[in-house]
Amino acid sequence: MALGFVVLLLVGMVETACRANPVLTQPTFMLVLPGQTARLSCTLSPQYNVSDFGISWFQQRPGQNLTYLLYYNSEQEKHKAPKTPDRFSATKDIASNTCILTITSICDEDSGNYYCSLSRAFNWF
């Protein structure tokens, strides 16, 4: 019985090693004036499908720690941190394999670096 388990474990490891890891690409810089709307893209490498994954978004203000903003997989499967303003939302553009963070009515407190991360679909409830 133990031998069967080891063989299955090794097969799983070989399959994982043969497929490239997913890569997320974001724009390096965006300038948005106060009051405008920002749309930040997070594009998944083409051998993967963004509809199979959830995307988490984080903000890092100058001199501060990274802060979780929200998670988005679909309109039915999403989560927003309690302190994240309603001005922040996310959607997916399946055609471009991208998740988009939208921030409306940009203000000074929105300044900082934004990061996206990938996870398999997750149920928050």
A tleap script that builds the chain and sets N, CA, C and O, in Angstrom:
source leaprc.protein.ff14SB
mol = sequence {
  NMET ALA LEU GLY PHE VAL VAL LEU LEU LEU
  VAL GLY MET VAL GLU THR ALA CYS ARG ALA
  ASN PRO VAL LEU THR GLN PRO THR PHE MET
  LEU VAL LEU PRO GLY GLN THR ALA ARG LEU
  SER CYS THR LEU SER PRO GLN TYR ASN VAL
  SER ASP PHE GLY ILE SER TRP PHE GLN GLN
  ARG PRO GLY GLN ASN LEU THR TYR LEU LEU
  TYR TYR ASN SER GLU GLN GLU LYS HIE LYS
  ALA PRO LYS THR PRO ASP ARG PHE SER ALA
  THR LYS ASP ILE ALA SER ASN THR CYS ILE
  LEU THR ILE THR SER ILE CYS ASP GLU ASP
  SER GLY ASN TYR TYR CYS SER LEU SER ARG
  ALA PHE ASN TRP CPHE
}
set mol.1.N position { 0.827 -1.190 0.000 }
set mol.1.CA position { 0.000 0.000 0.000 }
set mol.1.C position { 0.873 1.256 0.000 }
set mol.1.O position { 0.579 2.221 -0.706 }
set mol.2.N position { 1.931 1.241 0.782 }
set mol.2.CA position { 2.805 2.408 0.848 }
set mol.2.C position { 3.493 2.648 -0.487 }
set mol.2.O position { 3.671 3.799 -0.884 }
set mol.3.N position { 3.884 1.588 -1.190 }
set mol.3.CA position { 4.537 1.725 -2.486 }
set mol.3.C position { 3.611 2.411 -3.491 }
set mol.3.O position { 4.065 3.276 -4.239 }
set mol.4.N position { 2.340 2.053 -3.528 }
set mol.4.CA position { 1.370 2.678 -4.421 }
set mol.4.C position { 1.253 4.177 -4.163 }
set mol.4.O position { 1.139 4.958 -5.108 }
set mol.5.N position { 1.280 4.578 -2.923 }
set mol.5.CA position { 1.194 5.990 -2.570 }
set mol.5.C position { 2.411 6.748 -3.083 }
set mol.5.O position { 2.268 7.848 -3.618 }
set mol.6.N position { 3.596 6.185 -2.932 }
set mol.6.CA position { 4.829 6.834 -3.377 }
set mol.6.C position { 4.820 7.016 -4.885 }
set mol.6.O position { 5.213 8.072 -5.379 }
set mol.7.N position { 4.381 6.015 -5.622 }
set mol.7.CA position { 4.343 6.117 -7.080 }
set mol.7.C position { 3.389 7.222 -7.514 }
set mol.7.O position { 3.731 8.004 -8.401 }
set mol.8.N position { 2.216 7.311 -6.922 }
set mol.8.CA position { 1.269 8.368 -7.267 }
set mol.8.C position { 1.835 9.746 -6.941 }
set mol.8.O position { 1.649 10.693 -7.706 }
set mol.9.N position { 2.510 9.857 -5.832 }
set mol.9.CA position { 3.118 11.124 -5.438 }
set mol.9.C position { 4.163 11.555 -6.457 }
set mol.9.O position { 4.206 12.729 -6.823 }
set mol.10.N position { 5.000 10.650 -6.920 }
set mol.10.CA position { 6.029 10.974 -7.897 }
set mol.10.C position { 5.425 11.373 -9.235 }
set mol.10.O position { 5.920 12.300 -9.876 }
set mol.11.N position { 4.378 10.703 -9.668 }
set mol.11.CA position { 3.722 11.060 -10.921 }
set mol.11.C position { 3.172 12.483 -10.830 }
set mol.11.O position { 3.303 13.259 -11.776 }
set mol.12.N position { 2.570 12.821 -9.719 }
set mol.12.CA position { 2.073 14.179 -9.524 }
set mol.12.C position { 3.186 15.204 -9.578 }
set mol.12.O position { 2.999 16.294 -10.119 }
set mol.13.N position { 4.341 14.872 -9.026 }
set mol.13.CA position { 5.466 15.800 -9.032 }
set mol.13.C position { 6.012 15.982 -10.448 }
set mol.13.O position { 6.383 17.094 -10.823 }
set mol.14.N position { 6.067 14.918 -11.235 }
set mol.14.CA position { 6.578 15.009 -12.600 }
set mol.14.C position { 5.636 15.863 -13.452 }
set mol.14.O position { 6.100 16.696 -14.231 }
set mol.15.N position { 4.343 15.672 -13.318 }
set mol.15.CA position { 3.389 16.463 -14.078 }
set mol.15.C position { 3.543 17.947 -13.755 }
set mol.15.O position { 3.510 18.786 -14.655 }
set mol.16.N position { 3.710 18.272 -12.478 }
set mol.16.CA position { 3.880 19.664 -12.067 }
set mol.16.C position { 5.171 20.243 -12.634 }
set mol.16.O position { 5.196 21.396 -13.063 }
set mol.17.N position { 6.239 19.457 -12.640 }
set mol.17.CA position { 7.532 19.938 -13.103 }
set mol.17.C position { 7.546 20.187 -14.609 }
set mol.17.O position { 8.305 21.032 -15.083 }
set mol.18.N position { 6.719 19.465 -15.371 }
set mol.18.CA position { 6.721 19.598 -16.826 }
set mol.18.C position { 5.946 20.823 -17.313 }
set mol.18.O position { 6.171 21.276 -18.435 }
set mol.19.N position { 5.073 21.350 -16.529 }
set mol.19.CA position { 4.258 22.493 -16.943 }
set mol.19.C position { 4.830 23.769 -16.322 }
set mol.19.O position { 5.106 23.823 -15.123 }
set mol.20.N position { 5.001 24.783 -17.153 }
set mol.20.CA position { 5.540 26.055 -16.650 }
set mol.20.C position { 4.591 26.664 -15.629 }
set mol.20.O position { 3.373 26.529 -15.745 }
set mol.21.N position { 5.145 27.326 -14.644 }
set mol.21.CA position { 4.322 28.008 -13.642 }
set mol.21.C position { 3.599 29.189 -14.275 }
set mol.21.O position { 4.111 29.824 -15.197 }
set mol.22.N position { 2.398 29.479 -13.766 }
set mol.22.CA position { 1.690 30.650 -14.293 }
set mol.22.C position { 2.438 31.935 -13.950 }
set mol.22.O position { 3.045 32.053 -12.885 }
set mol.23.N position { 2.382 32.884 -14.863 }
set mol.23.CA position { 3.040 34.173 -14.668 }
set mol.23.C position { 1.994 35.274 -14.834 }
set mol.23.O position { 1.206 35.260 -15.779 }
set mol.24.N position { 2.001 36.223 -13.904 }
set mol.24.CA position { 1.127 37.388 -13.977 }
set mol.24.C position { 1.947 38.594 -14.415 }
set mol.24.O position { 3.066 38.797 -13.942 }
set mol.25.N position { 1.391 39.390 -15.314 }
set mol.25.CA position { 2.079 40.577 -15.806 }
set mol.25.C position { 1.216 41.800 -15.530 }
set mol.25.O position { 0.020 41.813 -15.820 }
set mol.26.N position { 1.846 42.832 -14.964 }
set mol.26.CA position { 1.167 44.086 -14.668 }
set mol.26.C position { 1.932 45.233 -15.319 }
set mol.26.O position { 3.138 45.126 -15.543 }
set mol.27.N position { 1.238 46.333 -15.626 }
set mol.27.CA position { 1.954 47.512 -16.128 }
set mol.27.C position { 2.936 48.010 -15.060 }
set mol.27.O position { 2.681 47.878 -13.863 }
set mol.28.N position { 4.039 48.571 -15.497 }
set mol.28.CA position { 5.035 49.024 -14.532 }
set mol.28.C position { 4.696 50.373 -13.915 }
set mol.28.O position { 5.143 50.676 -12.809 }
set mol.29.N position { 3.909 51.188 -14.616 }
set mol.29.CA position { 3.655 52.539 -14.120 }
set mol.29.C position { 2.338 53.047 -14.685 }
set mol.29.O position { 1.998 52.774 -15.837 }
set mol.30.N position { 1.602 53.785 -13.868 }
set mol.30.CA position { 0.363 54.420 -14.329 }
set mol.30.C position { 0.189 55.716 -13.560 }
set mol.30.O position { 0.305 55.745 -12.335 }
set mol.31.N position { -0.085 56.772 -14.278 }
set mol.31.CA position { -0.340 58.072 -13.661 }
set mol.31.C position { -1.809 58.413 -13.850 }
set mol.31.O position { -2.306 58.467 -14.976 }
set mol.32.N position { -2.506 58.645 -12.728 }
set mol.32.CA position { -3.926 58.980 -12.768 }
set mol.32.C position { -4.132 60.224 -11.910 }
set mol.32.O position { -3.608 60.313 -10.799 }
set mol.33.N position { -4.876 61.157 -12.415 }
set mol.33.CA position { -5.136 62.399 -11.687 }
set mol.33.C position { -6.305 62.227 -10.723 }
set mol.33.O position { -7.186 61.401 -10.962 }
set mol.34.N position { -6.323 63.001 -9.633 }
set mol.34.CA position { -7.434 62.915 -8.676 }
set mol.34.C position { -8.789 63.068 -9.366 }
set mol.34.O position { -8.972 63.920 -10.236 }
set mol.35.N position { -9.726 62.225 -8.954 }
set mol.35.CA position { -11.070 62.251 -9.521 }
set mol.35.C position { -11.260 61.327 -10.705 }
set mol.35.O position { -12.393 60.996 -11.057 }
set mol.36.N position { -10.161 60.903 -11.329 }
set mol.36.CA position { -10.261 60.011 -12.481 }
set mol.36.C position { -10.452 58.553 -12.035 }
set mol.36.O position { -10.403 58.242 -10.845 }
set mol.37.N position { -10.666 57.684 -13.001 }
set mol.37.CA position { -10.797 56.249 -12.756 }
set mol.37.C position { -9.547 55.540 -13.257 }
set mol.37.O position { -9.071 55.808 -14.360 }
set mol.38.N position { -9.018 54.634 -12.440 }
set mol.38.CA position { -7.860 53.823 -12.828 }
set mol.38.C position { -8.311 52.397 -13.085 }
set mol.38.O position { -9.143 51.856 -12.356 }
set mol.39.N position { -7.758 51.795 -14.124 }
set mol.39.CA position { -8.000 50.386 -14.419 }
set mol.39.C position { -6.651 49.699 -14.516 }
set mol.39.O position { -5.915 49.880 -15.486 }
set mol.40.N position { -6.334 48.904 -13.494 }
set mol.40.CA position { -5.053 48.213 -13.431 }
set mol.40.C position { -5.248 46.777 -13.892 }
set mol.40.O position { -6.120 46.065 -13.394 }
set mol.41.N position { -4.431 46.361 -14.842 }
set mol.41.CA position { -4.579 45.024 -15.399 }
set mol.41.C position { -3.578 44.050 -14.802 }
set mol.41.O position { -2.477 44.423 -14.397 }
set mol.42.N position { -3.988 42.807 -14.761 }
set mol.42.CA position { -3.160 41.703 -14.283 }
set mol.42.C position { -3.402 40.559 -15.258 }
set mol.42.O position { -4.427 39.881 -15.188 }
set mol.43.N position { -2.452 40.345 -16.171 }
set mol.43.CA position { -2.635 39.385 -17.260 }
set mol.43.C position { -1.908 38.084 -16.975 }
set mol.43.O position { -0.731 38.076 -16.614 }
set mol.44.N position { -2.627 36.989 -17.144 }
set mol.44.CA position { -2.103 35.649 -16.882 }
set mol.44.C position { -1.447 35.097 -18.142 }
set mol.44.O position { -1.918 35.345 -19.252 }
set mol.45.N position { -0.351 34.345 -17.968 }
set mol.45.CA position { 0.353 33.742 -19.098 }
set mol.45.C position { -0.615 32.900 -19.945 }
set mol.45.O position { -1.534 32.281 -19.409 }
set mol.46.N position { -0.405 32.878 -21.265 }
set mol.46.CA position { -1.398 32.322 -22.191 }
set mol.46.C position { -1.667 30.821 -22.060 }
set mol.46.O position { -2.727 30.362 -22.487 }
set mol.47.N position { -0.757 30.049 -21.493 }
set mol.47.CA position { -1.020 28.608 -21.373 }
set mol.47.C position { -1.992 28.286 -20.250 }
set mol.47.O position { -2.352 27.124 -20.058 }
set mol.48.N position { -2.424 29.301 -19.504 }
set mol.48.CA position { -3.410 29.154 -18.433 }
set mol.48.C position { -4.636 29.995 -18.772 }
set mol.48.O position { -4.575 30.896 -19.609 }
set mol.49.N position { -5.743 29.688 -18.111 }
set mol.49.CA position { -6.991 30.405 -18.347 }
set mol.49.C position { -7.389 31.143 -17.073 }
set mol.49.O position { -7.566 30.520 -16.027 }
set mol.50.N position { -7.528 32.451 -17.152 }
set mol.50.CA position { -7.837 33.265 -15.968 }
set mol.50.C position { -9.169 32.848 -15.333 }
set mol.50.O position { -9.384 33.085 -14.144 }
set mol.51.N position { -10.049 32.240 -16.101 }
set mol.51.CA position { -11.331 31.815 -15.529 }
set mol.51.C position { -11.165 30.654 -14.542 }
set mol.51.O position { -12.086 30.361 -13.780 }
set mol.52.N position { -10.014 29.996 -14.547 }
set mol.52.CA position { -9.747 28.890 -13.619 }
set mol.52.C position { -9.148 29.358 -12.292 }
set mol.52.O position { -8.932 28.547 -11.392 }
set mol.53.N position { -8.880 30.654 -12.166 }
set mol.53.CA position { -8.174 31.172 -11.005 }
set mol.53.C position { -8.890 32.372 -10.396 }
set mol.53.O position { -9.641 33.077 -11.069 }
set mol.54.N position { -8.641 32.583 -9.124 }
set mol.54.CA position { -9.041 33.804 -8.461 }
set mol.54.C position { -7.825 34.716 -8.377 }
set mol.54.O position { -6.690 34.242 -8.320 }
set mol.55.N position { -8.057 35.994 -8.371 }
set mol.55.CA position { -6.971 36.975 -8.286 }
set mol.55.C position { -7.166 37.821 -7.033 }
set mol.55.O position { -8.246 38.362 -6.795 }
set mol.56.N position { -6.115 37.925 -6.243 }
set mol.56.CA position { -6.118 38.813 -5.079 }
set mol.56.C position { -5.343 40.070 -5.431 }
set mol.56.O position { -4.339 40.021 -6.142 }
set mol.57.N position { -5.823 41.195 -4.923 }
set mol.57.CA position { -5.169 42.483 -5.150 }
set mol.57.C position { -4.701 43.066 -3.820 }
set mol.57.O position { -5.385 42.966 -2.801 }
set mol.58.N position { -3.520 43.674 -3.856 }
set mol.58.CA position { -2.893 44.262 -2.680 }
set mol.58.C position { -2.401 45.664 -3.027 }
set mol.58.O position { -2.097 45.964 -4.182 }
set mol.59.N position { -2.330 46.507 -2.015 }
set mol.59.CA position { -1.800 47.861 -2.167 }
set mol.59.C position { -0.655 48.032 -1.179 }
set mol.59.O position { -0.716 47.552 -0.048 }
set mol.60.N position { 0.391 48.725 -1.623 }
set mol.60.CA position { 1.469 49.101 -0.710 }
set mol.60.C position { 1.718 50.596 -0.878 }
set mol.60.O position { 2.225 51.054 -1.902 }
set mol.61.N position { 1.346 51.339 0.157 }
set mol.61.CA position { 1.584 52.786 0.156 }
set mol.61.C position { 3.035 53.041 0.554 }
set mol.61.O position { 3.647 52.214 1.230 }
set mol.62.N position { 3.584 54.173 0.141 }
set mol.62.CA position { 4.977 54.480 0.486 }
set mol.62.C position { 5.220 54.394 1.995 }
set mol.62.O position { 4.510 55.016 2.785 }
set mol.63.N position { 6.229 53.619 2.380 }
set mol.63.CA position { 6.592 53.477 3.790 }
set mol.63.C position { 5.673 52.577 4.599 }
set mol.63.O position { 5.826 52.492 5.818 }
set mol.64.N position { 4.723 51.903 3.958 }
set mol.64.CA position { 3.756 51.055 4.671 }
set mol.64.C position { 3.912 49.588 4.267 }
set mol.64.O position { 4.590 49.269 3.290 }
set mol.65.N position { 3.280 48.715 5.026 }
set mol.65.CA position { 3.246 47.292 4.696 }
set mol.65.C position { 2.241 47.028 3.584 }
set mol.65.O position { 1.378 47.857 3.294 }
set mol.66.N position { 2.367 45.881 2.979 }
set mol.66.CA position { 1.418 45.434 1.975 }
set mol.66.C position { 0.050 45.229 2.622 }
set mol.66.O position { -0.037 44.651 3.706 }
set mol.67.N position { -1.020 45.694 1.973 }
set mol.67.CA position { -2.370 45.591 2.501 }
set mol.67.C position { -3.265 44.850 1.512 }
set mol.67.O position { -3.305 45.193 0.330 }
set mol.68.N position { -3.982 43.839 1.993 }
set mol.68.CA position { -4.932 43.103 1.160 }
set mol.68.C position { -6.137 43.991 0.848 }
set mol.68.O position { -6.704 44.614 1.746 }
set mol.69.N position { -6.522 44.044 -0.418 }
set mol.69.CA position { -7.678 44.829 -0.845 }
set mol.69.C position { -8.895 43.950 -1.129 }
set mol.69.O position { -9.951 44.100 -0.515 }
set mol.70.N position { -8.715 43.029 -2.077 }
set mol.70.CA position { -9.848 42.205 -2.468 }
set mol.70.C position { -9.406 40.968 -3.229 }
set mol.70.O position { -8.273 40.866 -3.700 }
set mol.71.N position { -10.350 40.022 -3.335 }
set mol.71.CA position { -10.184 38.792 -4.102 }
set mol.71.C position { -11.322 38.738 -5.105 }
set mol.71.O position { -12.462 39.062 -4.771 }
set mol.72.N position { -11.019 38.329 -6.337 }
set mol.72.CA position { -12.066 38.217 -7.343 }
set mol.72.C position { -11.853 36.967 -8.197 }
set mol.72.O position { -10.779 36.746 -8.757 }
set mol.73.N position { -12.903 36.164 -8.276 }
set mol.73.CA position { -12.922 35.057 -9.231 }
set mol.73.C position { -14.115 35.209 -10.169 }
set mol.73.O position { -14.007 34.949 -11.367 }
set mol.74.N position { -15.240 35.628 -9.624 }
set mol.74.CA position { -16.449 35.872 -10.416 }
set mol.74.C position { -17.371 36.768 -9.594 }
set mol.74.O position { -17.067 37.082 -8.443 }
set mol.75.N position { -18.485 37.177 -10.175 }
set mol.75.CA position { -19.438 37.995 -9.426 }
set mol.75.C position { -20.028 37.220 -8.246 }
set mol.75.O position { -20.455 37.817 -7.258 }
set mol.76.N position { -20.050 35.905 -8.352 }
set mol.76.CA position { -20.551 35.077 -7.254 }
set mol.76.C position { -19.461 34.725 -6.252 }
set mol.76.O position { -19.757 34.370 -5.111 }
set mol.77.N position { -18.229 34.818 -6.661 }
set mol.77.CA position { -17.116 34.419 -5.810 }
set mol.77.C position { -16.093 35.555 -5.702 }
set mol.77.O position { -15.121 35.620 -6.454 }
set mol.78.N position { -16.347 36.437 -4.749 }
set mol.78.CA position { -15.466 37.580 -4.538 }
set mol.78.C position { -15.481 37.942 -3.060 }
set mol.78.O position { -16.382 37.552 -2.318 }
set mol.79.N position { -14.470 38.692 -2.649 }
set mol.79.CA position { -14.338 39.091 -1.245 }
set mol.79.C position { -13.599 40.416 -1.205 }
set mol.79.O position { -12.661 40.636 -1.970 }
set mol.80.N position { -14.023 41.295 -0.312 }
set mol.80.CA position { -13.362 42.585 -0.156 }
set mol.80.C position { -13.028 42.762 1.319 }
set mol.80.O position { -13.850 42.468 2.186 }
set mol.81.N position { -11.813 43.244 1.605 }
set mol.81.CA position { -11.421 43.520 2.985 }
set mol.81.C position { -12.339 44.598 3.565 }
set mol.81.O position { -12.764 45.495 2.837 }
set mol.82.N position { -12.650 44.527 4.853 }
set mol.82.CA position { -13.562 45.500 5.461 }
set mol.82.C position { -13.151 46.961 5.259 }
set mol.82.O position { -14.016 47.829 5.138 }
set mol.83.N position { -11.866 47.241 5.222 }
set mol.83.CA position { -11.410 48.635 5.079 }
set mol.83.C position { -11.242 49.080 3.617 }
set mol.83.O position { -10.879 50.227 3.357 }
set mol.84.N position { -11.504 48.180 2.674 }
set mol.84.CA position { -11.377 48.555 1.269 }
set mol.84.C position { -12.595 49.369 0.842 }
set mol.84.O position { -13.725 48.899 0.975 }
set mol.85.N position { -12.380 50.589 0.327 }
set mol.85.CA position { -13.514 51.433 -0.079 }
set mol.85.C position { -14.330 50.805 -1.207 }
set mol.85.O position { -13.814 49.998 -1.980 }
set mol.86.N position { -15.596 51.176 -1.296 }
set mol.86.CA position { -16.470 50.691 -2.354 }
set mol.86.C position { -16.020 51.164 -3.734 }
set mol.86.O position { -16.488 50.651 -4.750 }
set mol.87.N position { -15.120 52.132 -3.772 }
set mol.87.CA position { -14.588 52.626 -5.044 }
set mol.87.C position { -13.714 51.588 -5.743 }
set mol.87.O position { -13.398 51.731 -6.924 }
set mol.88.N position { -13.322 50.535 -5.006 }
set mol.88.CA position { -12.460 49.478 -5.541 }
set mol.88.C position { -13.315 48.282 -5.955 }
set mol.88.O position { -14.139 47.803 -5.177 }
set mol.89.N position { -13.116 47.808 -7.170 }
set mol.89.CA position { -13.824 46.622 -7.642 }
set mol.89.C position { -12.947 45.901 -8.660 }
set mol.89.O position { -11.949 46.445 -9.133 }
set mol.90.N position { -13.331 44.677 -8.990 }
set mol.90.CA position { -12.555 43.907 -9.961 }
set mol.90.C position { -13.499 43.185 -10.918 }
set mol.90.O position { -14.652 42.899 -10.595 }
set mol.91.N position { -12.975 42.904 -12.094 }
set mol.91.CA position { -13.668 42.119 -13.104 }
set mol.91.C position { -12.619 41.294 -13.844 }
set mol.91.O position { -11.416 41.485 -13.663 }
set mol.92.N position { -13.095 40.381 -14.677 }
set mol.92.CA position { -12.202 39.629 -15.545 }
set mol.92.C position { -12.565 39.886 -16.994 }
set mol.92.O position { -13.740 39.996 -17.345 }
set mol.93.N position { -11.553 39.978 -17.821 }
set mol.93.CA position { -11.724 40.037 -19.266 }
set mol.93.C position { -11.166 38.718 -19.800 }
set mol.93.O position { -9.959 38.575 -19.993 }
set mol.94.N position { -12.054 37.768 -20.033 }
set mol.94.CA position { -11.644 36.424 -20.439 }
set mol.94.C position { -10.909 36.463 -21.780 }
set mol.94.O position { -9.942 35.725 -21.968 }
set mol.95.N position { -11.343 37.298 -22.700 }
set mol.95.CA position { -10.729 37.379 -24.030 }
set mol.95.C position { -9.251 37.755 -23.964 }
set mol.95.O position { -8.450 37.269 -24.762 }
set mol.96.N position { -8.888 38.621 -23.012 }
set mol.96.CA position { -7.482 39.032 -22.891 }
set mol.96.C position { -6.773 38.307 -21.736 }
set mol.96.O position { -5.619 38.605 -21.428 }
set mol.97.N position { -7.477 37.344 -21.095 }
set mol.97.CA position { -6.899 36.545 -20.007 }
set mol.97.C position { -6.406 37.434 -18.861 }
set mol.97.O position { -5.322 37.230 -18.316 }
set mol.98.N position { -7.231 38.424 -18.513 }
set mol.98.CA position { -6.837 39.480 -17.589 }
set mol.98.C position { -7.867 39.693 -16.490 }
set mol.98.O position { -9.069 39.546 -16.708 }
set mol.99.N position { -7.376 40.039 -15.307 }
set mol.99.CA position { -8.230 40.529 -14.235 }
set mol.99.C position { -7.928 42.024 -14.110 }
set mol.99.O position { -6.772 42.442 -14.167 }
set mol.100.N position { -8.977 42.814 -13.941 }
set mol.100.CA position { -8.819 44.272 -13.907 }
set mol.100.C position { -9.323 44.820 -12.582 }
set mol.100.O position { -10.464 44.584 -12.187 }
set mol.101.N position { -8.448 45.558 -11.903 }
set mol.101.CA position { -8.824 46.281 -10.689 }
set mol.101.C position { -9.238 47.683 -11.107 }
set mol.101.O position { -8.462 48.403 -11.735 }
set mol.102.N position { -10.456 48.069 -10.761 }
set mol.102.CA position { -10.956 49.408 -11.090 }
set mol.102.C position { -11.058 50.220 -9.801 }
set mol.102.O position { -11.631 49.770 -8.809 }
set mol.103.N position { -10.494 51.419 -9.839 }
set mol.103.CA position { -10.576 52.348 -8.714 }
set mol.103.C position { -11.190 53.631 -9.246 }
set mol.103.O position { -10.598 54.316 -10.080 }
set mol.104.N position { -12.383 53.949 -8.758 }
set mol.104.CA position { -13.064 55.157 -9.221 }
set mol.104.C position { -12.737 56.328 -8.291 }
set mol.104.O position { -12.315 56.136 -7.151 }
set mol.105.N position { -12.937 57.524 -8.795 }
set mol.105.CA position { -12.709 58.745 -8.002 }
set mol.105.C position { -11.393 58.702 -7.232 }
set mol.105.O position { -11.366 58.827 -6.007 }
set mol.106.N position { -10.317 58.523 -7.969 }
set mol.106.CA position { -8.975 58.427 -7.381 }
set mol.106.C position { -8.712 59.614 -6.452 }
set mol.106.O position { -9.034 60.758 -6.770 }
set mol.107.N position { -8.116 59.307 -5.295 }
set mol.107.CA position { -7.718 60.363 -4.353 }
set mol.107.C position { -6.292 60.082 -3.872 }
set mol.107.O position { -5.727 59.031 -4.175 }
set mol.108.N position { -5.718 61.018 -3.127 }
set mol.108.CA position { -4.314 60.913 -2.701 }
set mol.108.C position { -4.015 59.617 -1.952 }
set mol.108.O position { -2.933 59.051 -2.108 }
set mol.109.N position { -4.962 59.142 -1.139 }
set mol.109.CA position { -4.705 57.929 -0.345 }
set mol.109.C position { -4.590 56.670 -1.213 }
set mol.109.O position { -4.201 55.611 -0.719 }
set mol.110.N position { -4.923 56.780 -2.494 }
set mol.110.CA position { -4.812 55.640 -3.402 }
set mol.110.C position { -3.406 55.494 -3.986 }
set mol.110.O position { -3.111 54.517 -4.674 }
set mol.111.N position { -2.542 56.473 -3.705 }
set mol.111.CA position { -1.169 56.401 -4.223 }
set mol.111.C position { -0.451 55.193 -3.652 }
set mol.111.O position { -0.621 54.851 -2.481 }
set mol.112.N position { 0.343 54.557 -4.477 }
set mol.112.CA position { 1.134 53.413 -4.012 }
set mol.112.C position { 1.332 52.399 -5.104 }
set mol.112.O position { 0.987 52.626 -6.263 }
set mol.113.N position { 1.893 51.280 -4.716 }
set mol.113.CA position { 2.093 50.161 -5.632 }
set mol.113.C position { 0.965 49.162 -5.440 }
set mol.113.O position { 0.528 48.906 -4.318 }
set mol.114.N position { 0.501 48.601 -6.551 }
set mol.114.CA position { -0.565 47.606 -6.513 }
set mol.114.C position { -0.031 46.296 -7.072 }
set mol.114.O position { 0.659 46.274 -8.091 }
set mol.115.N position { -0.361 45.209 -6.390 }
set mol.115.CA position { 0.115 43.892 -6.780 }
set mol.115.C position { -1.056 42.931 -6.889 }
set mol.115.O position { -2.015 43.007 -6.120 }
set mol.116.N position { -0.964 42.030 -7.849 }
set mol.116.CA position { -1.965 40.969 -7.945 }
set mol.116.C position { -1.282 39.634 -7.683 }
set mol.116.O position { -0.087 39.475 -7.933 }
set mol.117.N position { -2.052 38.682 -7.179 }
set mol.117.CA position { -1.537 37.337 -6.968 }
set mol.117.C position { -2.603 36.331 -7.376 }
set mol.117.O position { -3.792 36.648 -7.429 }
set mol.118.N position { -2.168 35.150 -7.655 }
set mol.118.CA position { -3.007 34.111 -8.230 }
set mol.118.C position { -3.312 33.031 -7.218 }
set mol.118.O position { -2.448 32.650 -6.428 }
set mol.119.N position { -4.541 32.535 -7.238 }
set mol.119.CA position { -4.872 31.361 -6.430 }
set mol.119.C position { -5.977 30.596 -7.131 }
set mol.119.O position { -6.752 31.160 -7.903 }
set mol.120.N position { -6.035 29.315 -6.854 }
set mol.120.CA position { -7.155 28.536 -7.378 }
set mol.120.C position { -8.435 29.111 -6.793 }
set mol.120.O position { -8.407 29.766 -5.751 }
set mol.121.N position { -9.547 28.869 -7.455 }
set mol.121.CA position { -10.836 29.367 -6.960 }
set mol.121.C position { -10.985 29.027 -5.492 }
set mol.121.O position { -10.691 27.908 -5.074 }
set mol.122.N position { -11.440 29.987 -4.715 }
set mol.122.CA position { -11.519 29.856 -3.271 }
set mol.122.C position { -12.911 30.257 -2.798 }
set mol.122.O position { -13.467 31.249 -3.269 }
set mol.123.N position { -13.464 29.503 -1.886 }
set mol.123.CA position { -14.797 29.821 -1.375 }
set mol.123.C position { -14.663 30.538 -0.034 }
set mol.123.O position { -14.195 29.949 0.940 }
set mol.124.N position { -15.071 31.802 0.019 }
set mol.124.CA position { -14.939 32.605 1.235 }
set mol.124.C position { -16.047 32.330 2.241 }
set mol.124.O position { -15.970 32.791 3.380 }
set mol.125.N position { -17.075 31.589 1.845 }
set mol.125.CA position { -18.228 31.389 2.724 }
set mol.125.C position { -18.318 29.972 3.224 }
set mol.125.O position { -19.234 29.639 3.976 }
savepdb mol mol.pdb
quit
